[in-house]
Amino acid sequence: MFSGFHRFAPTILQMSRAAAVLAGAWLLAMLPATTAAAIEPSHPGASSDGVFQGLRGDGAGLGGAVLNVDTAMSFPTIQDAINAAVAGQTLEVTVPSLVEGQILVDRSLTLRGATGTEEVLMAVDTGSAGDARAWFLVETGVDLTVEGLTFDGNGFMVHQAFRHRGTGSFADCAFRDIQFNPSGPTYAGTAIVAFGGAVDVRRCSFETVGRVGILLFGAGVSGAVVEDSVFTGKGDGDFLDYGVEVGAGAVATVQRNRFTDARGVASSDGSRSAGMLVTTFFGPGTAATVEENDFEDNDRGLQVGFDGDTSAVTASFNRFFNNNFGMGSTAPGVLAENNWWCCNGGPLDMACDTFKGPEDPDFDPWLVLEVSADPPSAPGGTSSLITADLTMNSDGMDTSGLGHVPNDIPVLFSATLGIVNPSMVGTMDGIAEASFVAGPNPGPADVDATVDCETVTAAVEVLPGGVAIPALGPAGLALLALLIACAAVVLRRRRVAS
């Protein structure tokens, strides 16, 4: 029923802005409230309902696969290297691909790739309950740092790539094919489950994950940070995708990430996907700061709440583009000011990304696109600087001191009576600049800047005349005077000779 929402857009766009806002509010009110089938929160599973199996992979013949950097000793598998290590040491995967089974991490370590391109491949199916779900089981009290590795579960059923009871971080890692019956009946597969302490994730990528990229779960996960990462869902189909899920009292900051293609719908009960989900369904106290993220092509970009939810969320400077709904909310008091909703009308405009109730976030004011030309006139052959600006909000306030939308949002430029170079520019701190070069025909020129669903025009007056002489400065003027004097001498000599 959500896709039909956009059928109203052509009619409303013909109305005045005020009429469009009123009509949008009425249409949203007519939609049914969010139900339990709309979202299905995840749980890491109890530890008592399954025993970690520790099924070994085949590491035979790879004696130099894992190097203990501190002792200079090499081992055929990661598990062998862990078993021989002392807390605080660094283990380095030195081969391009390493096949591993289930691994127990029971001491604080750094696990990294030698060049950042190394892959760890799964060798066995995990279990479906408790600790048996883990590919890597990280014990309580362990601080684990993981850097520069790709974890690929292709060909095997992986319920949880990292079942993490400790603390630590992941940086410059990739997760692929972490799936466990992704199209039912379990709709499972999670790359990182953190439910012991804060686990930070930076500059990582997640694709073909069965359900959740990162699940931050429980009050012990306080102050976790997820940033500069990419979460790519599986698109349309019978499955679920949540790039990041924060629940059961976890507290996290999620910033500068990209969430896309989370559009699946579970055929079993109609549960729907979202780029990110925040909920208190499994426990109170959940809170998230969601800033400068790019939510594009999802069923919902950001979903806050499940039924009677009390999650505390502040969302600002995010980009919501081409989602069925930019945001869904069942949690009162969500602060969602200064976001970009795809067009200048904000989330009540049917031409923009909208929101799904029953609770309305505080989204006013929102960011708007403005375009300016400096100077506002230019003789033929000269240029004017065109600036597309996403730092102003609908109240006319400059928000550049508070934050900015994600970088590299494409801005398309076009013009009459001239050309714009370059014709496409990515934003930087909410700004994109290009040059309008005036053509030979004078008159009023329109310079358009298009960002997502919005096009705004700047007026430039093209003046008669040729190319303007640039300012020369004192040295340039002195040189020009010398050239003129020389030319005058040559002319006098020619007259005398004649």
MARFI-139714 format. One record per residue (C-alpha): residue in one letter; x, y, z. Coordinates in steps of 0.2 Angstrom, whole numbers, plus 5000, padded with zeros to 4 digits. Layout:
BEGIN
AXYZ/...
//
This chain:
BEGIN
M500050005000/F501550115002/S501950134984/G500250204980/F500750354991/H501650434977/R500150434965/F499550594973/A501150684969/P500650764952/T499050834958/I499850914974/L501250984965/Q500051094955/M499351164971/S500051314980/R501351264994/A500151295008/A498851185000/A500151054997/V500651055015/L498751045021/A498450905008/G499950805014/A499450815032/W497750755028/L498350605017/L499650555031/A498250565044/M497150445033/L498550315032/P498350175045/A499550185060/T501150075061/T500749905066/A501749765074/A501949685056/A502849845050/I504449805058/E505149655067/P506549695080/S508049575082/H508649485097/P510449415099/G509749255107/A510149185125/S511749105128/S511048955138/D510048885123/G511548825113/V513348775115/F514648855104/Q515248715093/G516948775088/L516948675072/R518648695064/G518948745046/D520248665035/G521848755038/A523048615032/G524548665022/L524348855027/G525748855040/G526149035037/A524349095036/V524349195052/L525749285060/N525949335078/V526749505075/D527449515093/T528249335093/A528649315074/M527849145075/S526649085061/F525048975063/P523948885050/T522348955057/I521649105067/Q521148985081/D522848915083/A523649085083/I522349145097/N522648985107/A524549025107/A524449215110/V524549325126/A523249465129/G523749625120/Q524649535105/T524349565087/L523849435074/E524049465056/V523249365042/T524649355028/V523849255014/P522549315002/S521149195007/L521049095023/V519648965026/E519148955044/G517848865055/Q517048935071/I518249035082/L518249065100/V519149235105/D519449225124/R520849355126/S521049535121/L521949545104/T522149635088/L521649535072/R522149625056/G522549595037/A524349615032/T523849725017/G521949765020/T521449645006/E521449485015/E519849375016/V519249255029/L518149125021/M516849015031/A517048825031/V515548765041/D513748805045/T513348885062/G512048835073/S510348915075/A510248955094/G511349035108/D513149035106/A513148905092/R512549045081/A514349125081/W515649115068/F516749215079/L516249205098/V517049345108/E516949315127/T516449435140/G517849555146/V518849535129/D519349685120/L519549645102/T520149755088/V519849695070/E520649795055/G520749775036/L519949605034/T518449535023/F517349405031/D516349305018/G515149165022/N514749115004/G514148935003/F513748915021/M512348965033/V513049095045/H511849165059/Q513049285067/A514849325060/F515349405076/R514449365092/H515249495103/R515049505122/G516549615125/T517149785119/G518249835104/S518149905087/F518049855068/A518949965055/D519149955036/C518249785036/A516949705024/F515649575027/R514849475013/D513549335013/I513149325031/Q511549235029/F510449105038/N508849065029/P508649245023/S507049215014/G506249125029/P505849045040/T507149125051/Y507549285040/A509249285049/G511049335047/T511949465057/A513649525053/I514049605071/V513049575086/A513649675101/F512849645118/G514149655131/G514949825129/A515349965117/V515949905100/D516450045087/V516350015068/R517150135056/R517450125037/C516649955035/S515549885021/F514049765023/E513149675008/T512149525006/V511849515025/G510349405029/R509549525041/V510549655051/G512249735048/I512649785066/L511449745080/L511849855096/F510949775110/G510749805129/A511149935141/G512949875142/V513249945125/S513350125129/G514350255119/A514550145103/V514950235087/V514550175069/E515250295056/D515850315038/S515150145033/V514050075019/F512549965021/T511849885005/G510249785007/K509649654996/G508349754987/D506549694983/G506149514989/D505549405003/F506849455016/L507249585028/D508649715030/Y509149835044/G510849915041/V511049965060/E509849915074/V509949995091/G508849915105/A508549855122/G509350005130/A510950025119/V511550205117/A512450245100/T513050375088/V512750335070/Q513550465058/R514150485040/N513550315034/R512550265018/F511050155019/T510350095003/D509249954995/A508349895011/R506749865003/G506249685007/V504649625014/A504449465024/S503049355016/S502749265032/D502049415042/G502249575031/S503749645041/R504649775032/S506449835030/A507249995035/G509050075033/M509150095052/L507950035067/V507950105084/T506850025097/T506449995116/F505449835112/F506649725121/G507049855135/P506950035140/G508350165138/T508750155120/A509450315113/A510350365096/T511050515088/V510850495070/E511850625060/E512450665042/N511850495035/D511250455018/F509650355017/E509250314999/D508150184990/N507450105006/D505750055011/R505950165027/G507550265029/L507550275048/Q506250185058/V506150245076/G505050135088/F503949975087/D502249995095/G502250085111/D504050135110/T505050265121/S506650275111/A507550445112/V508250495095/T509050645088/A509150645069/S509950795060/F510850835043/N510350665036/R509850655017/F508150555014/F508050514995/N506950404986/N506350305001/N504550245002/F504550335018/G506050445024/M505650405042/G504350305052/S504050335070/T503050265084/A504050345098/P503550515104/G504750665105/V505950615091/L506950765087/A507150775068/E507550955063/N508751015050/N508650855038/W508550855019/W506950775013/C507350764995/C506450934991/N506151104998/G504351065004/G504950955018/P504150785024/L502350855022/D502550885003/M502150724993/A503550774981/C504750744995/D505250595006/T503850585019/F503650505036/K502550365043/G501550395059/P500650375071/E501950485080/D502550645071/P504350685073/D504850865077/F505550895059/D505251075058/P506351165052/W507051065038/L508451105026/V508151185009/L509051214993/E509551384988/V510551444973/S511551604970/A512551694956/D514051804959/P514051924950/P512251924945/S512751984928/A514151944915/P514652004898/G514751874885/G516251754887/T516451794905/S515851694920/S514851704936/L515051584951/I513551484954/T513351414972/A512051274977/D511851284995/L511051155007/T511551245023/M509951355025/N508351285034/S506551325031/D506651455045/G507951555035/M509351505047/D511151465042/T511451295050/S513251285044/G513951305061/L512851155067/G513251025054/H513050985036/V512250855025/P513250705019/N514650755006/D514550704988/I512650734985/P512650754966/V512050934960/L511650944942/F511851114934/S511051174917/A510751354910/T510051454896/L511151584886/G512751494892/I513451344899/V513851284917/N515551204920/P515651074927/S513851014925/M513850894940/V514650934956/G514650834973/T514250934989/M515650975001/D514951035018/G513351065010/I513951174996/A514251144978/E515051274966/A515151284947/S515451424934/F514151494922/V515051554906/A513951674897/G513651654879/P513651784865/N511751824866/P511251954879/G509751934890/P509151854906/A509851684908/D509151544920/V510451444929/D509651284937/A510351174951/T509451014954/V509750914970/D508650754971/C506850804969/E507150994969/T507651114956/V508051294960/T508451434948/A509751584949/A509551734937/V511051794928/E510951944916/V512051914901/L512652084895/P513152144877/G514952144873/G516552034872/V517651964884/A518052084899/I519852134901/P520452064918/A521252174931/L523052184929/G523752254945/P525252374947/A526552264938/G525352214924/L524952404921/A526752444921/L527052304908/L525552364898/A526252544898/L527952484892/L527152384878/I526152534872/A527652644873/C528652524862/A527252514850/A527252704849/V529052704845/V528852574831/L527452674823/R528452834823/R529952754815/R528852684802/R528152854798/V529852934797/A530452794785/S528952824774/
//
